[in-house]
């Protein structure tokens, strides 16, 4: 028996339709902890949801009620065929469904199942993540640009593993520029691979999170998966490969041009980076910033941008990124204001052109 739950109808517009849905087994999993998922549906779809003893009452505009009812129908279907959705993924998927009326819960779940991401089921946690995944499937060169924690690299690695599992490529190549993040590491002992491994560790972390360690190690040994600094890409043509360039904001103009021209037949490239975390001596030399300008109108290249709303790390990370962005904007305004005043003063001091005398 379900407890009574008060309707939250404050955000409902045109509440001209009511729909009762019968309670089915295991449907309570859809509600979320403390009915959090129902709140997501109420706010995202502008409906009121009221839990009764043996039914669920949905109230709102006919179109919104129909979309909410479809979520219940899809969840029941997925539950009956034994496709389980993790609690954290379900909440994110509901947000995506609420934001885009062309997306259904069943469609998202089935798309994730078809992709075979390895030992994990990976679902987009925002609309931008969904567009990013769709772009990787559709285009041969994709740029993912945005702040830390938005899933740019993780989703790219997941899509690479999916392509490898589905035999859409024969190898995965992961590259990163070997640039220190604001500090000097000094001389590193060991072989060349041991020297560059610290820079490439985030890529290893994503691989081990998505695949069994033994399988990753075997693929690395056989060069089915290759992880290397971007400098190792020079002079190569990469055919039948899924190539990922991470931390691309730290590439120079020359390195970026070299990388994007490595693409061979039946290959796909994903370039990720955060233009607010450039560690090059001169930020203007960032190859990612330049490529975003030069390649923006090139057919077959897709640019996907993320914001702090797409951050999938600890909820504090979202607030921290927002605080830094606000600080940066205020500093830019402080620099631009004196410049604007100075330009105005120069303009006011310029002698005004005299009109020529009228001809008699």
C-alpha positions in Angstrom: 0.0 0.0 0.0 1.3 3.5 -1.0 1.1 6.4 1.4 -0.8 9.5 0.3 1.4 12.1 -1.3 0.2 15.7 -1.5 0.0 17.1 -5.0 2.5 19.8 -6.0 0.3 21.8 -8.4 2.0 25.2 -8.1 3.8 24.9 -11.4 1.0 23.3 -13.3 -0.3 25.4 -16.2 -3.6 24.7 -18.0 -4.5 21.8 -15.6 -7.3 20.7 -17.8 -6.8 16.9 -17.8 -6.6 14.3 -15.1 -5.4 10.7 -15.7 -5.5 7.8 -13.3 -2.8 5.2 -13.8 -3.1 1.8 -12.2 -0.3 0.8 -9.8 1.8 -2.1 -11.2 4.4 -4.3 -9.4 7.8 -2.6 -8.7 6.6 0.8 -10.0 7.8 2.3 -6.8 11.3 2.1 -8.1 10.4 4.9 -10.5 9.5 7.3 -7.7 13.0 7.6 -6.3 14.2 8.3 -2.8 11.8 10.6 -1.1 9.8 10.8 -4.4 12.7 12.7 -5.9 12.0 11.4 -9.4 8.4 12.3 -9.2 9.4 15.9 -8.4 11.7 15.8 -11.5 8.7 14.8 -13.6 6.4 17.4 -12.0 8.9 20.3 -12.5 10.1 19.2 -16.0 6.7 18.3 -17.4 4.6 20.9 -15.5 2.2 18.3 -14.1 1.0 17.3 -10.7 1.4 13.8 -9.5 -0.6 12.4 -6.6 -0.1 8.9 -5.2 -3.2 7.1 -4.1 -3.6 3.6 -2.5 -4.0 1.8 -5.8 -3.3 4.4 -8.5 -1.4 7.4 -9.6 -3.2 10.6 -10.5 -1.6 12.9 -13.1 -3.0 16.3 -13.6 -2.0 19.0 -16.2 -2.3 20.0 -19.8 -3.3 17.0 -22.1 0.1 16.9 -23.8 2.1 17.0 -20.6 -0.1 14.4 -19.0 0.4 12.1 -22.0 4.2 12.5 -21.7 4.2 11.7 -18.0 1.9 8.6 -18.6 4.4 7.4 -21.3 7.2 7.5 -18.7 5.2 5.2 -16.4 4.4 2.9 -19.4 8.0 2.7 -20.5 9.3 2.0 -17.0 6.7 -0.8 -16.6 7.8 -2.3 -19.9 11.5 -2.1 -19.1 10.8 -3.7 -15.7 8.8 -6.6 -17.2 11.6 -7.5 -19.7 14.2 -7.4 -16.8 16.1 -4.3 -17.9 17.1 -2.7 -14.6 18.1 1.0 -14.5 20.4 2.2 -11.7 18.9 4.8 -9.4 21.4 7.5 -10.3 21.0 6.9 -14.0 17.1 6.9 -13.8 17.1 10.4 -12.3 19.3 11.7 -15.0 17.4 9.9 -17.8 14.1 11.5 -16.5 15.7 14.9 -16.7 16.7 14.3 -20.3 13.2 13.0 -21.2 11.6 16.0 -19.6 13.8 18.4 -21.5 13.2 16.9 -25.0 9.8 15.7 -26.0 11.3 13.6 -28.8 13.0 11.4 -26.3 11.4 8.5 -24.4 12.6 6.6 -21.4 12.4 3.3 -23.3 14.3 4.8 -26.2 17.2 6.0 -23.9 17.4 2.6 -22.1 17.4 0.6 -25.4 20.0 2.9 -27.0 22.3 2.4 -24.0 21.9 -1.4 -24.1 22.7 -1.6 -27.8 26.0 0.3 -27.4 27.8 -2.3 -25.2 30.0 0.0 -23.1 31.8 -2.9 -21.4 31.0 -3.8 -17.8 29.0 -0.6 -17.2 25.7 0.7 -18.5 26.4 4.4 -19.5 23.5 6.8 -19.9 23.6 10.5 -20.8 22.9 12.6 -17.7 21.9 15.8 -19.5 20.7 16.9 -22.9 24.1 18.1 -23.9 25.6 14.7 -23.0 22.9 13.1 -25.2 23.6 15.4 -28.1 27.4 14.7 -27.6 26.8 10.9 -27.8 24.5 11.3 -30.9 27.2 13.5 -32.6 29.9 10.9 -31.9 27.7 8.3 -33.6 26.9 10.5 -36.6 30.1 12.5 -37.3 33.7 11.4 -37.9 35.2 14.3 -36.0 33.6 15.7 -32.8 34.8 18.4 -30.4 33.6 18.3 -26.8 34.3 21.6 -25.1 33.3 22.5 -21.5 34.3 22.6 -17.8 35.7 19.7 -15.8 33.3 17.0 -14.7 30.9 17.2 -17.6 31.7 13.7 -18.9 33.5 14.7 -22.1 36.4 12.2 -21.8 34.5 9.5 -20.0 31.7 9.4 -22.6 34.2 9.5 -25.5 36.1 6.5 -24.0 32.8 4.7 -23.5 31.8 5.3 -27.1 35.2 4.1 -28.2 34.8 0.8 -26.3 31.3 0.4 -27.8 32.7 0.9 -31.3 35.4 -1.7 -30.5 33.0 -4.2 -29.1 30.7 -3.8 -32.1 33.6 -4.2 -34.5 33.2 -0.7 -35.9 36.9 -0.2 -35.4 39.9 -2.4 -34.8 41.8 -0.3 -32.2 41.5 2.7 -29.8 44.1 5.4 -29.6 44.0 7.8 -26.7 46.3 10.8 -26.8 47.0 13.7 -24.5 49.5 16.6 -24.5 52.2 16.2 -21.9 51.8 19.6 -20.3 52.2 20.2 -16.6 49.2 21.8 -14.8 50.8 24.9 -13.4 53.8 23.2 -11.7 57.2 21.8 -12.6 57.5 18.1 -12.1 61.2 18.1 -12.9 63.2 15.1 -14.1 61.2 11.9 -14.0 63.1 8.6 -13.8 62.3 5.5 -15.8 61.6 4.5 -19.4 59.9 6.9 -21.9 56.5 5.2 -21.2 57.0 5.6 -17.4 57.9 9.3 -17.9 54.6 10.1 -19.7 52.3 7.8 -17.8 51.5 10.4 -15.1 50.1 12.7 -17.8 47.9 9.9 -19.2 46.6 8.5 -15.9 43.0 9.9 -16.4 42.7 7.9 -19.6 43.7 4.7 -17.8 41.2 5.5 -15.0 38.3 5.7 -17.5 39.4 2.5 -19.2 39.6 0.5 -16.0 36.2 1.9 -14.8 34.5 0.7 -18.0 36.4 -2.6 -18.7 37.8 -5.5 -16.7 41.4 -4.9 -15.7 42.6 -8.1 -17.4 41.0 -7.2 -20.7 42.4 -3.6 -20.6 45.9 -5.0 -19.9 45.6 -7.5 -22.7 44.5 -4.9 -25.2 47.3 -2.6 -24.1 49.8 -5.4 -24.6 48.5 -6.2 -28.0 48.2 -2.5 -29.0 44.5 -2.8 -29.5 44.4 0.1 -27.1 47.2 2.6 -27.4 47.8 5.5 -25.0 50.4 8.0 -25.9 51.4 11.7 -25.9 50.2 13.6 -28.9 53.8 14.0 -30.1 53.8 10.3 -30.9 51.0 10.9 -33.5 53.3 12.8 -36.0 53.8 11.1 -39.3 51.1 8.5 -38.8 47.9 7.8 -40.7 45.4 6.2 -38.4 43.0 3.9 -40.3 40.2 1.8 -38.8 40.7 3.6 -35.4 38.7 5.4 -32.8 41.0 8.3 -31.7 40.5 10.5 -28.7 42.5 13.6 -27.9 42.0 14.7 -24.3 43.0 18.0 -22.7 43.2 19.5 -26.2 43.3 23.0 -24.7 46.9 22.4 -24.0 47.9 21.6 -27.6 49.7 24.2 -29.7 48.3 25.4 -33.0 50.8 23.1 -34.8 50.0 20.1 -32.7 46.2 20.5 -33.3 46.7 20.8 -37.0 48.9 17.8 -37.0 46.3 15.7 -35.0 43.2 16.6 -37.0 45.0 15.6 -40.2 45.9 12.1 -38.9 42.4 10.8 -39.6 42.5 7.8 -42.0 39.8 5.6 -43.6 37.0 4.2 -41.4 38.3 6.3 -38.4 36.6 8.6 -35.9 38.2 11.3 -33.8 36.9 13.0 -30.6 38.7 16.0 -29.3 37.9 17.2 -25.7 39.1 20.1 -23.7 38.3 23.0 -21.3 39.3 26.4 -22.6 39.2 27.8 -19.1 42.1 25.5 -18.0 44.8 26.3 -20.5 48.3 25.5 -19.1 50.3 26.7 -22.1 52.6 29.7 -21.5 50.5 31.8 -23.8 46.8 31.0 -23.7 46.3 32.5 -27.2 48.4 29.7 -28.7 45.8 27.0 -27.7 45.2 24.8 -30.6 41.7 24.0 -29.3 40.7 27.7 -29.3 42.0 28.2 -32.8 40.4 25.0 -34.1 37.0 26.0 -32.7 37.3 29.2 -34.9 38.8 27.7 -38.0 36.8 24.5 -38.3 33.4 25.7 -37.1 31.9 25.8 -40.6 33.6 22.6 -41.9 31.1 20.0 -43.0 31.4 16.7 -41.1 32.9 18.3 -38.0 30.6 18.7 -34.9 31.2 21.1 -32.0 29.4 20.3 -28.7 29.6 22.7 -25.8 28.9 21.9 -22.1 28.2 24.2 -19.1 28.3 23.8 -15.3 24.7 22.4 -15.5 26.2 19.3 -17.1 28.7 18.5 -14.3 28.2 15.0 -13.0 30.7 15.0 -10.2 29.9 16.1 -6.6 27.2 18.7 -6.5 29.8 21.2 -5.0 31.8 21.1 -8.3 28.9 22.7 -10.1 28.8 25.6 -7.6 32.6 25.9 -7.6 32.7 26.2 -11.5 29.9 28.8 -11.4 31.8 30.8 -8.8 35.0 30.8 -10.9 33.0 31.8 -14.0 31.4 34.7 -12.2 34.8 35.9 -11.0 36.2 35.7 -14.5 33.3 37.7 -15.9 33.6 40.4 -13.2 37.4 40.6 -13.9 36.7 41.0 -17.7 34.2 43.7 -17.0 36.6 45.5 -14.7 39.2 45.5 -17.5 36.8 46.5 -20.3 35.2 49.4 -18.4 38.3 51.7 -18.2 39.1 50.8 -21.9 35.6 51.8 -23.0 35.9 55.1 -21.0 39.3 55.8 -22.5 38.0 55.1 -26.0 35.1 57.5 -25.4 37.4 60.3 -24.2 39.6 59.9 -27.2 36.5 60.1 -29.4 35.4 63.3 -27.7 38.8 64.9 -28.0 39.0 64.2 -31.7 38.5 67.3 -33.8 35.2 67.2 -35.6 35.4 67.3 -39.4 34.3 70.6 -40.8 31.6 70.6 -43.5 32.8 72.2 -46.8 31.3 75.6 -47.5 28.4 75.7 -49.8 29.2 76.6 -53.4 27.8 79.9 -54.5 
